[in-house]
């Protein structure tokens, strides 16, 4: 068999292997959701196999340092096709979190673990901070994932 024919056969096998892997139900890597503006908290909602789950209602509350809910500070949303979400907070969200406040996350029929029970505090927010030069984003954080 010539080199050219061997390369063609190898290409066919590689293509078949790739298609087989896609059709087996093996979870594909989820693209982490990234903020598109300031004052956002973002993440992905995943199923038990690690695949993103679309259509999950995600909400959050902002609490100040006295454990009082700051009414209307964070908008609710629904996860996209990749299980991604970004909750849009108001301009006071980051200042509240860095002054002793926190954000609690909730997913309908799901769980955000510590982000739901204890909340996202200053150290959590800063360790997940997202910075972008274009568009300019410096007051958002991502990587706050939940499960259903």
N, C-alpha and C positions, 0 to 999 in steps of 0.2 A: 504494500500500500504506500502510495506516495505521501510526502510530508503534507502536501496540500489537502489530500483526502483525510489524513489523520487529524488535521486541524479542524476540518469541517465536522467530522464525527465527534471530536471533543467538544466543539461548540454546541452541537445538538444535545449531547449528554448534559452539558452544563445548563442549557435552557430547560430541558426536561426536569432536571433536579431542582431548579429554581421554581418552576411552576408547581412541582409536587410539594415543595415546602410551603408554598403559599396556600395550597388547597388542603393542607392537613389540619387546619385549625390551630396551628402553633401560634401563640401570641406574638405579634410583631412589636417591636420597640415603639413605645409611645413618645411622640415629640413633646418635650416639656412646653407647657403654655407660657408665653412671655407677655409681660405688660406692654400695652400700646400707648400708655399715658401715665402721668404721675398719679399717685394716690390709689394704686390698685394692689390687690392681693390676688395672686394667681396660683394655679396648680392644675392637677388632673385628677379625675375620679376614675379609679381602675376597678376591674373585676378581680376575682380570685386568681386568674391566670396572668394578670398584669396588663390586660388590654383595656384601652380607654372605653368608657361607657357614655354614649350620647344621651342627651335628653334628661339628665339628672338635675333637679332643682337644687341650686346651691345658694345659701344665704349666710349672712354674717352679722354680728352685732359688735359695735365699738363700745367698750366700757371705759369710763374715766378712772382715775386713780382711787376714787371712793367706791368703786364697783357699781356705778350707776350707768345704765345704758344711755348712750348719746343717741337720741331719737333721730332717725332719718340720715344717719352718717354713712351708711353703706347700702348700696343698691343690690338687690338679688339678681340672679341670672340663671341660665340653663346651660349645661355643658354642651360643647360642640361635638362634631363627629369623632373627634379624637379624645373625647372625655375632658377637654380643656375648658377652663373657666377663668375669668378675671372679674372679681368683684370691685366695682368702682366706689371708692370712698370719697368723702368730701375733703376740702383743703386742710381741715384740722386733724385728719386721721393720724398722720405721722407724728405731729406734735403731741397728740394725746398719748400715743403708744410710747414715745420717748420720754414722757413725763409720768410714767407709772401706770398708764392705761394698757389695754390689750384688746385683741379682736378674737372672738370665738366664731368658728366656722361650723356649718351644718349642711348635710346632704340628705335629701329626702330618700329614705330607705337605706342610708349609708352611714359611714362613720369617718370622722376626721381624727380619731384618736386624741392625742394630747392637744391638738389645735381646737378640738371641740370641748374637751373637759377643762383644761387649764388655760387655753387661749394662746394667742401669739403675742408674746411680750417683746420688749425692746431688744433683748439679746437674740431672740428668734428672728425678728424682723431684720435686724442688722446682719445676721449670718445668712439671710436669704435675699439680701438687697439686690436689686437689678438696676444696672446702669447702662444706658445707651446714649451714644453721642448723636445719632440721627435715627429717629427723632430724639430730641433731648429728654431723657427720663432718668431721674435720680431719686425719686421718692416713692418707689414701688418695690414689691418683693414677690418672688415666685418660688415654686417648689413645695407648696403646701398641698400635698396630695392626700386624697381620701380613698375609701373603698366602698363598694356596694356588694 
